[in-house]
Amino acid sequence: MQQKLKDRVTSLKRFVYVAQACVKYNNYNTLFEIVAGLNLGPVTRLKKTWKSLPKKYWDVWNDLNRIVSSESSYRVYRQSLRTQREKSGSGAILPYLGVNLSDLTFAEDGNPTYVGAGESKATPEPANQRTINFSKFRLVSSIMQNVLQLQQGEFDFKVDERVQHFLRVQWTSLDDAELYEHSRNVEARVTSTVG
């Protein structure tokens, strides 16, 4: 974490810029990861840093948060995916799989595997008297097909070995306690006085 306010603001601007580029290049998974990282407590508590972020970056940041919002079952994200799919044609789209996994969980848990009389789990019908709930399995299949279709295209990027090396070798991740410690070191906790 950067010690100087100016350097922290520069880093924050870069993350917002990269997250915006993720939308442009249909990389929603990385978009969600960047936004989640910047919304962590140790980062959001850096009030001076966030206050120093220029307005144009705030506007982009608010748009990005709107895209990843879970409100209305990720309505804005889903609409953005549809729009990008129509625009890109056969281009690749990297979806945020967390939404698809949630959809699969709801499809699986929210729908019985068998339908008809005797659906109670306490007293199940004999196997030969139950009817498979094909609607449930069509729904699960539809969710899976959607993910596979999004990933059919190919990204047209050249591999940057320096970036690959940095991510594989030099990148270090910190646990929550270490992140909070760094955060407190660069911006001390502000206490209000009563009186």
Buried (B, 14 or more C-beta within 10 A) or exposed (E): BBEEBEEBBEEBBEBBEEBBEBBEBBBBBBBBBBBEEBEEEBBEBBEEBBEBBEEEBEEBBEBBBEBBEEEEEBEBBBEBBEEBBEEBEEBBBBBBEBBBEBBBEEBBEEBBEBBEEEBEEEEEBEEEEBEEBEEBBEBBEEBBEBBEEBEEBEEEEEEEEEEEEEEEEEEEEEEEEEBBEBBEEBBEEEEEEEE
